Amino acid sequence: MNIQSIIIFIIFAAAVWYIGRLMYRNLSATKGCGENCKCGVDFSKIDPAKTLK
């Protein structure tokens, strides 16, 4: 193998690693809220009669 082939292989491997990392981070679970969580939002000031118009 010549040096050009080695450089191309390293660039290709880095690109595959980067795309794999992006996909993993996109599909992995987050540390955010669970389901049906209000996340600390105060809904007491919202008038339901006004929102249903």
Sequence and secondary structure as in RCSB ss.txt:
>XXXX:A:sequence
MNIQSIIIFIIFAAAVWYIGRLMYRNLSATKGCGENCKCGVDFSKIDPAKTLK
>XXXX:A:secstr
  HHHHHHHHHHHHHHHHHHHHHHHHHS  SS  TT  TT   TT  HHHHT 
